[in-house]
Amino acid sequence: MEEHLTKDQRKALRQEEWKKQLQKEQQGKRMSKILWWVGGAALLAFSVWFLVVVVNSSNSQSVSTDTSIKVPGVTSKDISEGPTNAKVVMVEYADFQCPGCGAAYPTLNKLESEYKDKMLFVYRYFPLTQIHKNAIASAKASYAAYLQGKFWPMHDQLFANQQTWAESDNPTTYYDQYAQALGLDMIKYHKDFNDPATEKIVKDSEQASLNLGLSGTPTIFINGQQVMGFNPLNGYNDLKKIIDEQLKK
Amino acid sequence: MSITKDALPVFPRLPFSAKYLSYAVLVLAFLGFLDATYLSILHFQNVIPPCSLAHGCETVLTSKYATIAGIPIALIGSAFYITIMILTVLGLQTKNFLFTNLLMLITGTGLIISIGLVYLQAFVLHAFCQYCLTSEVINFLIFDCAWWLWRRYYKED
């Protein structure tokens, strides 16, 4: 058919075809540009959704108990609260500078007050000295308060104000404030705080925890069973369930 | 015209084309985005992990340096990586040197901030968080790619 066309006509036809092709190419380029943006946004949105799902599923993992670590029994040297002949004994290995322990403290406090007649609560020092520079000092402050019968109020003060003193280069100024507020004999408190025997007790407890094979805090044992996968912030129901089971036995 | 080119100092041959360098930046920024967004989600879901002697993530993430005026650094990181991705795609599509310049500026700033954050972990907190370190390594690599990209465009001009 093209054979019947004149030279000029053929030229015009070819030019039109080129134009069409150019337009097509430009359209394709525009489409690919748009695809980059739409595809990129979709990929990012999908990954955010995926991450939220991952965080949520690891958050709601179920709590279990493990007896592979044999936790030493309670002695008169232990810092404890509650009836000594209680059916349930909860032992917490904790570090006052650990944010996880700070987050768990309101939960544990609530359980302590609810089960104060049926449960013995034991606090053992496990200062994570490698990662927390004020772990030892805070434990010493609590022990000095313990010697004046004020361990638990001091324990509450230390956890409640953890953010204030955690990274401080001079945490004792804060501890002194808490001791003063609790009405402690400050001369005796300072003497006990600086007593090498106090530091020895804390460090011995650290070594005992490491020897036991504990790797972090808070580590909680209920009647010798280690609570695994416990979420410091919302583990209340999980712990309550284990305590109730033990009470029924 | 060739005189001015010859007068320029001779750069070593660049190993990759601008296109592949841009793709490398995109992949790295995407990985960084996943990392930073994961930490942001943890922050907003208020997940506080137990403290472990094996790693110091909780120490780093719950320290006062983890937020600036209430905004978690991880979230700033997510925005940082999105900005990088946008600039890179714009650079690829428009071939405008302006975007490469901006990329250079923002990745350079990111690198300096990363060095600061590594310093804080090493000398102030004495604890390292593997998620943060991953992000800092990514920033270093992105900066390298952006630098090569910048050089490439500079040479092609």
Interface residues (C-beta under 8 A of the other chain):
Chain A: K33 W36 W37 G40 L43 L44 S47 V48 L51 V52 V54 V55 N56 N59 D95 C98 P99 G100 C101 A103 L128 Q130 I131 H132 K133 Q163 A166 E167 S215 G216 T217 P218 T219 F230 N231 P232 L233
Chain B: F30 F33 L34 T37 Y38 I41 L42 Q45 N46 V47 I48 P49 P50 C51 S52 L53 A54 G56 E58 T59 T62 S63 K64 I82 M85 V89 L92 Q93 V124 L125 H126 A127
